Amino acid sequence: MATLHIYCGLWEQSLSRALHEARKQKQCALQIQHIYPGDIIEKLKGLVSEMGPADRGLVVFINADHKMLAQAGRIFSAIPPEQGSRITVSYSQHSPEVGAWAKRLGLPHEVNGYEVPRQESGTVEIPEYGVTLQERRWIQYRLMRTLIAGEWPAIGYEEIIRKLRHGRLSEAEIARSQMFYERGEPDMAGGNFADVRKTDPNAIDLLRERAVQIGRSGLNTLIVGETGTGKESLAWYLHDFSMRHDQPFLALNCAFFEGERLESELFGHEQGAYTDAKRSKKGLVEEADGGTLFLDELPEMAPRVQAKLLRFLQDGTYTRLGGNKTLRASVRVVSAAQPKRMESLRQDLYYRVADVELHTVPLRELKGRDIMNIACNLAYRLMWRPVITEKGQSILTPDIVRGVWRQLSEQQHAACISEYGWPGNMRELSTLIKRFVILGDDIFEELAAKVRQVGMPIGTGESGGTDEWQRFLPPFSSMEELKERQINLKKLQPAFVRHVVASLGGRAHIQPTKLAEALGCTYNTLMSCLGDH
């Protein structure tokens, strides 16, 4: 039996095109390979050597630079024309040079018609073998699970294509992927592919691994993390990897409502329970029965409501506001809190909501390369977004996003991003990337100015803040000299901390929590000295 050899990257558009070809060549056996810029040449060598006399190949290029095309060209030039005629190249409409390259080599080639948004307006009308919008959303969902769980991409590819080549999605799978889409396709950016994750995991990899483990356990979980560190996305994956994944996932920000209104949102109310209660209403506990309830900013919950939540967590029973009928629900509670607000949480409630604690990772505790990966991921998520330029309306094509990646990776720009403290974490980084990509703002100068304020150099390991520190050093000849140098203890501490950090090589080379411990101060004191609070 002839074999169809598919080579594509970890992009939904590529997998959708691969599925389309697998359906079209349904009489062929299937072999699927994951490719990325670092190994594509070796994989193409394997393709031409493994193909049998009746085999066919599909290579889906999402991007390819001139050097890569030149190397690949030498591989394809060395094979018989008849073999080349059985290898199809699919490429982006925004990379016509790939089409011209394939034409020169005599390779069949076509534009990937699936490079459109996963929206109703982006539906691809391709008869017979076409991948539907529902299937595309499920593919994106399944690829994200592959990344979060640390699976080998090729394994995920095979499951996707073998499942949809001859079959259809179940109603539960459609609902699950639709929920994922409606929540903005939540991501836990910054992790690595499975091979790197196994050998050299970073903090995000370890968080993902722990999240999958805790998600499957079904335990009530308290997520502790600073603002902007992705606590709700993490809560979603705790739900999605649990046995309750096909049941509701509902979220409530406890800081948004006060008193009776919060109790009503959580447990519902009966008609007349308070002035505006014109009719009875189900609460989120009732709506989430069988599923997961995410309570963000839990310590902001009023003490009276905390007590009622405690009772519910003890035996699963509750009453609506203004009612006396005892109701029952089975709900997994995932909560979130900022570290500085934990003291507002009742201790007895803590032990009910925190069967296990999970801590998110602030950007400042990541290595510079990991922050860069997150920045590039955020830029990728803007692909296909409409923008207005000087030339009129346009969209953010793959080529534009690749150009953004190149700019972010420049040494000076990467240093700006990695050495900044990121008090707003992922949310702040996301905002800056949007401004850079869509508006063209010079975020690097902005970041450099903020770093200069705390006396640290950009892109060097040299000591910074030396001039500032020198004026505090004795000897002093008189009281007048103390006044002239503006020597006071309030300014001495921040200057010393900035000098220590600069001496250690800058922000990219320290772990703030460990440095605070070494200096005998609190984390907040350290960050205040560095100008982050």
C-alpha positions in Angstrom: 0.0 0.0 0.0 1.2 3.5 -0.9 2.0 5.8 2.0 1.2 9.5 2.4 4.1 11.3 4.2 3.0 14.5 5.9 5.4 17.1 7.2 4.0 20.1 9.0 4.6 22.5 12.0 2.6 23.0 15.2 0.1 25.4 13.7 -3.6 24.8 13.3 -3.6 26.1 9.7 -0.9 23.5 8.9 -2.7 20.6 10.5 -6.0 21.5 8.8 -4.2 21.4 5.4 -2.6 18.1 6.4 -6.0 16.7 7.4 -7.5 17.9 4.1 -4.8 16.0 2.1 -5.2 12.8 4.3 -8.9 12.8 3.5 -8.1 13.3 -0.2 -5.6 10.5 -0.2 -7.7 8.2 1.9 -6.5 5.0 0.1 -2.9 5.7 1.4 -1.3 4.6 4.7 -0.2 7.6 6.8 3.1 8.8 8.2 3.2 12.2 10.0 6.2 14.2 11.1 6.5 17.4 13.1 8.9 20.0 11.6 10.3 23.3 12.8 13.0 25.6 11.4 15.8 23.8 13.4 15.2 20.3 11.9 13.4 20.8 8.7 16.4 20.0 6.5 17.1 16.7 8.2 13.4 15.8 8.0 13.3 16.6 4.2 16.3 14.3 3.7 14.4 11.6 5.5 11.3 12.2 3.3 13.1 11.8 0.0 15.0 8.7 1.2 12.0 6.9 2.7 9.5 7.5 -0.1 8.5 4.4 -2.0 7.7 4.3 -5.8 4.0 4.9 -5.2 4.2 7.1 -2.1 3.2 10.7 -1.9 4.4 13.6 0.2 3.0 16.9 1.6 5.2 19.6 3.1 3.4 22.5 4.7 5.6 25.5 5.0 4.3 28.2 7.4 7.6 30.1 7.0 10.9 29.5 5.2 13.9 31.9 4.9 16.2 32.1 1.9 18.9 30.0 3.5 16.4 27.2 4.3 14.9 27.3 0.8 18.4 27.0 -0.7 19.3 24.0 1.4 16.0 22.3 0.7 16.4 23.1 -3.0 19.6 21.1 -3.1 17.8 18.1 -1.6 14.9 18.2 -4.1 17.2 18.9 -7.1 19.0 15.6 -6.4 15.9 13.4 -6.7 14.3 12.2 -10.0 11.6 14.5 -11.5 9.0 11.7 -11.2 9.5 11.5 -7.4 9.4 15.3 -7.2 6.0 15.3 -9.0 4.6 13.3 -6.0 5.7 15.8 -3.4 3.3 18.8 -2.9 4.4 22.0 -1.2 1.7 24.0 0.6 2.7 27.6 1.5 1.4 30.9 2.8 -0.2 33.3 0.3 1.9 35.9 2.0 5.1 34.0 1.1 5.0 33.9 -2.8 8.7 33.3 -2.9 8.1 29.8 -1.6 5.7 29.2 -4.5 8.3 30.5 -7.0 11.0 28.3 -5.4 8.8 25.2 -5.8 7.9 26.1 -9.4 11.6 26.3 -10.3 12.2 22.9 -8.8 9.2 21.4 -10.6 7.4 20.5 -7.4 3.5 20.7 -7.3 2.6 23.7 -5.1 -0.5 25.5 -3.8 -1.4 28.2 -1.4 -2.7 27.0 2.0 -6.3 28.0 2.0 -6.7 27.5 5.7 -4.6 30.5 6.6 -7.7 32.5 7.7 -9.0 33.2 11.2 -11.0 30.6 13.2 -14.1 32.8 13.0 -17.4 32.6 11.2 -16.2 35.1 8.6 -13.1 32.9 8.1 -14.9 29.7 7.1 -13.1 27.9 4.3 -15.4 26.7 1.5 -13.6 23.7 0.1 -15.9 20.9 -1.0 -15.7 17.2 -0.2 -12.5 17.1 1.8 -12.7 20.4 3.5 -12.0 20.9 7.2 -15.0 22.6 8.9 -14.8 25.6 11.3 -15.8 23.3 14.2 -13.0 20.9 13.3 -10.4 23.7 13.1 -11.3 25.0 16.5 -11.0 21.5 17.9 -7.6 21.1 16.3 -6.4 24.3 17.9 -7.7 23.1 21.2 -6.0 19.7 20.9 -2.7 21.3 19.9 -2.8 23.5 22.9 -3.4 20.5 25.1 -0.4 18.8 23.5 1.8 21.8 24.5 0.4 22.0 28.1 0.6 18.3 28.8 4.1 18.1 27.3 3.2 15.5 24.7 5.4 14.8 21.7 3.8 16.8 18.8 3.8 13.9 16.4 1.6 11.9 18.8 -0.9 14.8 18.9 -0.8 15.0 15.1 -1.6 11.4 14.6 -4.5 11.5 17.0 -5.9 14.6 15.2 -5.6 13.3 11.7 -6.5 9.7 12.3 -9.6 10.7 14.3 -10.9 13.1 11.7 -9.8 11.4 8.6 -12.7 9.0 8.5 -14.7 10.1 11.6 -16.5 13.0 13.1 -16.3 15.0 16.3 -18.7 14.0 19.1 -21.1 16.6 20.5 -19.0 16.6 23.7 -15.8 17.3 21.8 -17.5 20.1 19.8 -18.8 21.7 23.0 -15.4 21.4 24.7 -13.5 23.1 21.9 -16.2 25.7 21.5 -15.9 26.6 25.2 -12.1 26.8 24.7 -12.7 29.2 21.7 -15.2 31.4 23.6 -12.8 31.8 26.5 -10.2 33.3 24.1 -8.2 30.1 23.5 -6.4 30.4 26.9 -2.7 29.8 26.8 0.1 29.1 29.4 2.8 30.7 27.3 6.5 30.4 27.8 6.9 26.6 27.9 9.0 24.3 25.7 8.3 21.4 23.4 8.4 18.0 24.9 12.1 17.2 24.0 13.4 20.3 25.8 10.9 20.0 28.6 12.2 16.6 29.5 15.8 17.6 29.6 15.9 21.3 30.6 12.5 22.4 31.9 11.9 26.0 32.8 9.5 27.4 35.5 6.6 27.4 33.1 7.2 23.8 32.1 7.2 22.7 35.8 4.0 24.7 36.4 2.3 23.0 33.4 3.3 19.6 34.6 2.0 20.3 38.1 -1.2 21.8 36.7 -1.9 18.6 34.6 -1.3 16.5 37.7 -3.5 18.6 40.0 -6.2 18.9 37.3 -6.6 15.2 37.0 -6.7 14.8 40.8 -10.0 16.7 41.2 -8.8 18.5 44.4 -10.0 21.9 45.3 -7.1 24.2 44.4 -6.0 27.6 45.5 -3.9 29.5 42.8 -1.6 32.1 44.4 0.0 34.6 42.1 0.5 38.2 41.4 -1.7 40.2 39.0 -1.3 39.4 35.4 0.3 35.9 35.8 -2.5 34.0 34.1 -4.4 32.6 37.1 -7.7 32.2 35.2 -6.0 30.5 32.2 -4.4 28.1 34.7 -7.8 27.5 36.3 -9.3 26.6 32.9 -6.7 23.9 32.4 -7.2 22.5 35.8 -10.8 22.0 34.8 -10.0 20.8 31.3 -7.7 18.0 32.5 -10.2 16.9 35.1 -12.9 14.3 35.0 -15.4 17.2 34.9 -14.1 18.6 31.6 -17.4 18.1 29.8 -19.3 20.0 32.5 -19.6 23.8 33.0 -16.6 26.0 33.9 -17.9 29.2 35.4 -16.0 32.1 36.9 -16.7 34.9 39.4 -14.6 37.8 40.5 -15.3 38.2 44.2 -14.0 41.8 44.2 -16.8 42.8 41.8 -19.8 42.4 44.1 -20.3 43.2 47.7 -22.4 41.7 50.5 -25.8 40.4 49.4 -25.1 40.8 45.8 -22.0 38.5 46.0 -24.0 36.0 48.0 -26.8 36.2 45.4 -24.3 35.7 42.5 -22.8 32.7 44.2 -25.8 30.9 45.8 -28.8 32.5 44.0 -31.8 34.2 45.6 -35.5 33.9 46.0 -38.0 36.5 44.9 -38.0 39.4 47.3 -34.8 38.5 49.0 -33.7 42.2 48.6 -35.0 45.3 47.0 -34.2 44.5 43.4 -34.9 40.8 43.6 -38.0 40.8 41.3 -37.8 37.1 40.6 -35.9 34.0 41.9 -32.5 33.3 40.4 -30.0 30.4 40.3 -26.6 31.1 41.6 -23.3 30.0 40.0 -23.0 27.1 42.4 -26.2 25.7 41.0 -25.3 26.5 37.4 -21.9 24.8 37.8 -23.3 21.6 39.4 -21.1 18.8 38.1 -18.4 21.1 36.9 -15.9 23.7 38.2 -16.4 27.1 39.8 -13.5 29.5 39.6 -13.5 32.2 42.4 -11.0 34.9 41.5 -9.8 37.4 44.2 -11.2 35.1 46.9 -9.9 37.1 49.9 -12.1 40.0 48.8 -15.1 38.0 49.6 -17.1 39.4 52.6 -16.7 37.4 55.8 -20.4 36.4 55.9 -20.1 35.0 52.4 -16.9 33.2 53.3 -18.7 31.5 56.2 -21.4 30.4 53.8 -18.9 29.1 51.3 -17.2 27.2 54.0 -20.4 25.4 54.9 -21.0 24.5 51.3 -17.5 23.1 50.9 -18.0 21.0 54.1 -21.1 19.1 53.0 -22.1 20.3 49.5 -25.3 22.0 50.8 -26.5 25.6 50.7 -29.6 27.8 50.6 -30.4 30.6 48.3 -30.4 34.1 49.7 -33.9 34.7 51.2 -34.8 31.0 51.0 -34.9 28.2 53.5 -34.8 25.1 51.2 -31.6 23.2 51.4 -30.1 22.6 48.0 -27.1 20.4 47.1 -24.5 20.6 44.4 -21.3 18.8 43.4 -18.8 21.5 42.4 -15.0 21.6 42.3 -13.9 25.0 43.5 -10.7 26.5 42.1 -9.8 29.8 43.8 -7.2 32.5 43.2 -5.6 35.1 45.4 -2.8 37.6 45.3 -0.1 36.8 47.9 -0.5 40.2 49.7 -4.2 39.6 50.3 -4.0 36.1 51.8 -4.4 37.5 55.4 -8.0 38.5 54.5 -8.9 34.9 54.0 -10.5 32.9 56.9 -8.1 30.2 58.1 -10.7 27.5 58.3 -11.9 28.4 54.7 -8.3 28.3 53.5 -8.0 24.6 54.5 -11.2 23.9 52.5 -10.3 25.7 49.3 -6.7 24.7 49.3 -6.5 21.0 49.2 -3.4 22.0 47.2 -1.8 25.3 46.4 -0.5 26.2 43.0 1.8 29.2 42.5 2.0 31.1 39.2 5.4 32.4 38.0 6.0 36.2 37.8 8.0 37.2 34.7 10.9 38.6 36.7 11.7 35.1 37.9 12.0 33.7 34.4 15.2 33.7 32.4 15.5 36.2 29.6 15.1 33.6 26.8 11.8 32.4 28.4 10.4 36.0 28.5 11.4 36.3 24.9 9.5 33.1 24.0 6.4 34.5 25.7 6.8 37.8 23.9 7.0 36.0 20.5 4.0 33.8 21.5 1.9 37.0 22.2 2.9 38.4 18.9 1.9 35.2 17.1 -1.6 35.3 18.8 -2.2 38.7 17.0 -1.8 37.0 13.6 -4.6 37.7 11.1 -5.8 40.7 13.2 -7.1 43.6 11.1 -5.0 46.8 11.4 -5.0 50.3 9.9 -1.7 51.4 8.3 -0.6 54.5 6.4 -1.5 52.5 3.2 -5.0 51.7 4.4 -6.6 48.6 6.0 -4.5 45.5 6.2 -4.1 42.3 8.3 -1.2 41.0 10.3 0.2 38.3 8.1 2.6 35.5 9.0 5.4 37.5 7.3 4.7 40.5 9.5 4.7 38.5 12.6 8.0 36.8 11.6 9.4 40.3 11.2 8.2 41.2 14.7 10.0 38.1 16.0 13.2 39.2 14.3 13.0 42.7 15.9 12.2 41.2 19.3 15.2 38.9 19.0 17.8 41.7 18.3 20.3 41.7 21.1 19.6 45.2 22.4 15.8 44.7 22.2 16.0 41.3 23.9 18.1 42.9 26.7 15.4 45.6 27.3 12.7 43.0 27.6 14.6 40.6 29.8 16.1 43.2 32.2 12.8 45.0 33.0 11.0 44.1 36.2 7.5 43.5 34.7 5.4 44.5 37.7 2.3 43.9 35.6 3.6 40.5 34.5 2.0 38.8 31.4 -0.8 41.4 31.2 1.7 44.3 31.0 3.9 42.4 28.4 0.8 41.6 26.4 -0.2 45.3 26.3 3.2 46.4 25.2 3.4 43.7 22.5 0.0 44.9 21.1 1.3 48.5 21.0 4.5 47.4 19.3 2.8 45.2 16.7 -0.3 47.2 15.9 0.7 50.8 16.6 4.5 50.6 16.0 5.3 52.2 19.4 9.0 52.2 20.4 8.5 50.0 23.5 12.2 49.3 23.7 13.1 52.9 24.5 10.3 53.0 26.9 11.6 49.9 28.8 15.1 51.2 28.6 14.1 54.5 30.3 12.3 52.6 33.1 15.4 50.4 33.7 17.7 53.4 33.6 15.6 54.9 36.4 16.9 52.2 38.8 20.5 52.6 37.7 21.1 49.4 35.7 22.7 49.2 32.3 20.9 47.7 29.3 22.5 44.6 27.7 25.7 44.5 29.7 27.0 42.7 32.8 28.9 45.7 34.1 28.1 47.4 37.4 25.5 50.0 37.2 24.5 52.8 39.7 28.2 53.3 40.6 28.0 57.1 40.6 24.9 57.0 42.7 26.5 54.6 45.3 29.8 56.5 45.4 28.3 59.5 47.1 27.3 57.4 50.1 30.9 56.1 50.8 32.9 57.5 53.7 35.1 59.3 54.7 33.2 62.5 55.4 35.1 65.5 56.6 32.2 67.5 58.1 28.5 67.7 58.7 28.3 70.2 55.9 29.7 67.5 53.5 27.0 65.1 54.6 24.4 67.7 53.7 26.1 68.5 50.4 26.1 64.8 49.3 22.5 64.5 50.5 23.3 61.6 52.7 20.3 60.1 54.5 19.3 56.5 55.4 16.1 56.7 53.4 18.1 57.1 50.2 20.9 54.8 51.2 19.0 51.6 51.2 17.6 51.8 47.6 21.0 52.9 46.3 22.7 50.0 48.0 20.2 47.5 46.7 20.5 48.8 43.1 24.3 48.7 43.4 24.2 45.1 44.6 21.8 44.0 41.7 24.0 45.8 39.1 27.1 44.2 40.6 25.5 40.8 40.1 25.0 41.5 36.4 21.6 43.2 36.3 18.0 42.1 36.7 18.4 39.3 34.2 20.9 37.5 36.5 19.1 37.5 39.8 16.2 35.8 41.5 14.5 38.5 43.6 13.1 36.2 46.2 16.5 34.6 46.9 18.2 38.0 46.9 15.7 39.4 49.4 16.4 36.5 51.7 20.2 37.0 51.3 19.9 40.7 52.1 17.6 40.1 55.1 14.7 42.1 53.8 11.2 41.3 52.5 10.5 40.8 48.9 8.3 43.9 48.8 11.1 46.0 50.3 13.6 44.8 47.7 11.2 45.5 44.8 10.4 49.0 46.2 14.2 49.7 46.2 14.3 48.7 42.6 11.4 51.0 41.7 8.9 48.3 40.9 6.4 49.1 43.6 
